[in-house]
Amino acid sequence: MVDNDARSIASLREIIEDLIPRAAVIWSVTDGTDAVSRCLSERGRPDIVLVDMSLEGMQGPTVCRIMREHCSMMPIVAMTAFSTNMYRSIAARAGAQGIVSKNSESDFVEGIHEVICGRTYGGQLFESAAMACARVQEEQRSSDRNLTQQEILVMELLAENKDDGQIASELSIVPATVRKHIQNARRKLHAKNRFQAALMWITGADW
């Protein structure tokens, strides 16, 4: 489970272990990068992973998308304290198998149970893990052909809500070069502005 609120993690852990038969939380983290690392390691990979959509740093949809690109078996359930309608499409495009509300115990438990049983939850937009993996991998290949490696790195950091200065610092370039890469990526993605480009990059929307 990955959620940036430690108190939320404690509450959700209690719900899972009390209300879902034979379920146990084998690890919980507050950082998306840490969650990705664990899920891409066979040793740390759980049977199912829960990802909060509103993380600090690497955003929930990016976490889901990276996990799904590299793993075709492990189901992913997106979760949110906001309306599930806000993230339903984004979560599905990012490769999740369902979305649940952290504010509704019944919805939370039912969604996890359905996905554990091999079904999707939360609407017709969601696909099986295998189908989502194949789609995300194809979308990634398409983006790789269109964007340069530096543009890809810039878009990944932009999707994490980092500003031009932070991106420049991480990539050892100047902010003007960052803006140039974003402009090029925006043009290739057919996005109206940098914010739409970042959203398209996170969700894998068609370009």
Disulfide bonds with the S-S distance in Angstrom:
none
